Amino acid sequence: MYSEQLEQLIKSVIADGVITEKERAVLHKKAASEGVDEDEIDVYIDGLVAQMKPTVKQEQKFDLKYLNKSNAAAVSIVVPL
């Protein structure tokens, strides 16, 4: 979508799932040098970060109000990382 250099920079910045103010400023500067609108790059990188975050499926939800002393030992929760 963008230049190879800008795409590589974006991948580096979002690798940890968090974009600092400094990282965003660097992305804005690089994007501007390539004629890419600041808002456009923000929407793009925010979308990529959102895709990285896990979603909770309905069957993965666990309601603690049903947990009591008699069944606590038998209950295990598996959360994929």
C-alpha positions in Angstrom: 0.0 0.0 0.0 2.8 2.4 0.9 6.5 2.3 0.1 8.5 -0.6 1.3 10.5 1.7 3.7 7.3 3.1 5.3 5.7 -0.4 5.6 8.8 -1.7 7.3 8.8 1.3 9.7 5.1 0.7 10.5 5.8 -3.0 11.2 8.6 -2.0 13.6 6.5 0.5 15.4 3.5 -1.8 15.9 5.4 -4.9 16.7 4.6 -4.6 20.4 1.0 -3.5 19.9 1.6 -0.1 21.4 2.5 3.1 19.6 4.3 5.8 21.6 4.0 9.5 20.8 7.6 9.5 19.6 6.9 6.5 17.3 3.8 8.1 15.9 5.7 11.4 15.3 8.4 9.4 13.4 5.7 7.7 11.3 4.0 11.1 10.6 7.4 12.6 9.5 8.2 9.6 7.2 4.6 9.6 5.8 4.7 13.3 5.1 8.0 12.9 3.2 6.2 10.5 0.9 3.1 12.6 0.5 0.9 10.5 2.8 -1.8 12.3 4.8 -1.2 12.2 8.6 -4.8 11.2 9.3 -4.6 8.5 6.7 -1.5 6.9 8.3 -3.1 7.2 11.7 -6.2 5.3 10.6 -4.1 2.7 8.9 -1.8 2.0 11.8 -4.6 2.1 14.4 -6.4 -0.5 12.3 -3.4 -2.7 12.2 -2.9 -2.5 16.0 -6.6 -3.3 16.6 -6.3 -6.4 14.4 -3.4 -7.6 16.7 -5.5 -7.5 19.8 -7.2 -10.8 20.7 -11.0 -11.0 20.7 -13.0 -12.8 23.3 -15.3 -15.4 21.8 -18.6 -16.1 23.5 -17.6 -19.6 24.6 -14.4 -18.3 26.2 -16.3 -16.1 28.7 -16.3 -17.3 32.2 -18.7 -16.0 34.9 -17.2 -16.2 38.4 -20.6 -16.0 40.1 -21.0 -19.7 39.3 -17.8 -20.6 41.0 -18.0 -21.9 44.5 -15.9 -24.0 46.9 -17.4 -27.3 45.8 -16.5 -26.8 42.1 -13.5 -24.5 42.3 -10.9 -27.4 42.2 -12.5 -28.8 39.1 -12.6 -25.6 37.1 -9.8 -24.7 34.8 -9.6 -21.9 32.3 -7.6 -22.1 29.0 -6.9 -18.8 27.5 -5.0 -18.8 24.1 -2.2 -16.3 23.8 
